Amino acid sequence: MNIGIIGAGHIGSALAVRLTSLGHSVRIANSRGPETLGDVAQKTGATPATAREAAQHGEIIVVTIPLINIPDLPKDLFAGVAPEVPVIDTSNYYPLLRDGQIRELETGSITESEWVQQHLGRPVVKVFNNIYADHLQNKGTAIGTPGRIALPVAGDDAAAKQKVMALVEELGFDAVEDGSLHESWRQQPGTPSYGADWTAAKLREHLRSLGSERTEAQHAEYLANHAEQEKQMAAQGVKLK
């Protein structure tokens, strides 16, 4: 397929490496322009492009930039892109380390990807947000391999979600249905499955145990968990991309 990746950080680069190795044609963009992507192109095999060029190239489009930068994307980014082309959102909310506080995400009225969807003006499918970039690049395995890592996939467009889930499987991971975009809180930072590399059976059981509608207690618990994780990351000097 032709795949456009908007964002050349850890996840974007890891995806580009894997996708080009599988024979897909990948165009990758960043915020500074294609002329700054020489090292990324050499490492990944992807073709440097502008954000609009990457979007126009894609039969699937991946948006993998810091959440706080989502509103700064060109308003006509998807002009001319067919409505059936899936847009993947990999973003996570890091208020302490990067994004500052976003009121709607603090209150829990919407999920991170619902917020992204509102700003993009286009349906998104959430996946690749809860796995480390190194694991995404190097830990994919064949279908049926014991211990194969499972990734949750959430979205409102059934056809787009199925196309994305097929790509997840091709990359070497079990794609697990995580319901609507409103239910994607179950794979956000601070939740037990975030970065856990669980198998499909364990992930499915966990998602069922949480229910579909986030309670105030769950929201408070996971915000607190994430805040503690961010403090530990800050103490370790972790820098986000």
Residue pairs with C-beta under 8 A, 6 or more apart in sequence:
1 24
1 25
1 59
1 60
2 24
2 25
2 27
2 57
2 58
2 59
3 19
3 24
3 25
3 26
3 27
3 57
3 58
3 59
3 60
3 61
3 62
4 26
4 27
4 28
4 29
4 49
4 53
4 54
4 55
4 56
4 57
4 58
4 60
4 61
4 62
5 12
5 15
5 16
5 26
5 27
5 28
5 29
5 46
5 54
5 61
5 62
5 64
6 12
6 28
6 29
6 51
6 54
6 55
6 61
6 62
6 63
6 64
6 65
6 73
6 77
7 29
7 30
7 62
7 63
7 64
7 65
7 90
8 16
8 28
8 29
8 30
8 37
8 40
9 64
9 65
9 66
9 241
10 133
10 241
11 64
11 90
11 128
11 133
11 136
12 28
12 62
12 64
12 65
13 28
13 40
13 43
13 44
13 133
14 133
14 134
14 136
14 137
15 62
15 64
15 128
15 136
15 171
16 26
16 28
16 40
16 44
16 45
16 46
17 43
17 44
17 45
17 137
18 136
18 137
18 140
18 171
18 172
19 26
19 46
19 171
20 26
20 44
20 45
20 46
21 45
22 170
22 171
25 47
25 57
26 44
26 45
26 46
26 47
27 46
27 47
27 48
27 49
27 53
27 54
27 57
27 58
28 37
28 40
28 41
28 44
28 46
28 47
28 48
28 49
28 54
29 37
29 48
29 49
29 50
29 51
29 53
29 54
30 36
30 37
30 40
31 65
31 69
31 72
33 50
34 48
34 49
34 50
34 53
35 48
37 48
38 48
40 46
40 48
41 47
41 48
49 57
51 73
51 74
51 77
52 74
52 76
52 77
54 61
55 61
55 77
55 78
55 81
56 80
56 81
58 81
58 85
59 85
60 85
60 86
60 88
60 163
60 164
60 167
61 78
61 81
61 85
61 86
61 87
61 88
62 87
62 88
62 90
62 128
63 70
63 73
63 87
63 88
63 89
63 90
63 91
63 116
63 120
63 124
64 88
64 90
64 91
64 128
65 73
65 91
66 91
66 98
66 99
66 240
66 241
67 91
67 92
67 93
67 94
67 98
67 99
67 102
67 112
67 115
67 116
68 98
68 99
68 100
68 102
70 91
70 115
70 116
70 119
70 120
71 119
73 119
73 120
77 120
78 87
78 120
78 121
78 122
84 159
84 160
86 125
86 157
86 160
86 161
86 163
86 164
87 120
87 122
87 123
87 124
87 125
87 160
88 124
88 125
88 126
88 127
88 128
88 164
89 113
89 116
89 117
89 120
89 124
89 125
89 126
89 129
90 126
90 127
90 128
90 129
91 112
91 113
91 116
91 129
92 112
92 129
92 188
92 189
93 99
93 102
93 105
93 112
93 188
93 189
93 226
94 189
94 230
94 240
95 101
95 102
95 105
95 106
95 230
96 227
96 230
96 231
96 234
97 230
97 233
97 234
97 238
97 240
98 240
102 115
104 110
104 115
105 112
105 115
106 223
108 185
108 214
108 216
108 219
110 118
110 182
111 126
111 181
111 182
111 183
111 184
111 185
111 188
112 126
112 129
112 184
112 185
112 188
113 124
113 126
113 154
113 181
113 184
114 181
114 182
114 184
116 124
117 123
117 124
117 181
123 155
123 156
123 157
123 160
123 181
124 155
124 181
125 153
125 154
125 155
125 157
125 160
125 161
125 164
126 152
126 153
126 154
126 155
126 178
126 181
126 184
126 187
127 151
127 152
127 153
127 154
127 164
127 168
127 175
128 136
128 151
129 187
129 188
130 151
130 152
130 187
130 188
130 193
130 194
130 195
130 196
131 149
131 151
131 173
131 195
131 197
132 195
135 149
135 197
136 171
139 149
139 172
139 197
140 149
140 171
140 172
140 173
141 147
141 148
141 149
141 172
142 148
142 172
143 169
143 174
147 199
148 172
148 173
148 174
148 199
148 200
149 173
149 174
149 197
149 198
149 199
150 173
150 174
150 175
150 176
150 198
150 199
150 200
150 202
150 203
150 204
151 168
151 173
151 174
151 175
151 176
152 176
152 177
152 178
152 184
152 186
152 187
152 193
152 203
152 207
153 161
153 164
153 165
153 168
153 175
153 176
153 177
153 178
154 161
154 178
154 179
154 180
154 181
154 183
154 184
154 186
154 187
155 161
155 164
155 180
155 181
156 180
156 181
161 177
164 175
165 175
165 177
166 175
168 174
168 175
169 175
174 199
174 200
176 200
176 203
176 204
176 207
178 184
178 186
178 187
178 207
179 186
179 207
179 212
183 212
185 191
185 214
185 218
185 219
185 222
186 193
186 207
186 210
187 193
187 194
188 194
188 222
188 226
189 222
189 225
189 226
189 229
190 221
190 222
190 223
190 224
190 225
190 226
190 227
190 229
191 210
191 222
191 225
192 206
193 203
193 206
193 207
198 206
210 218
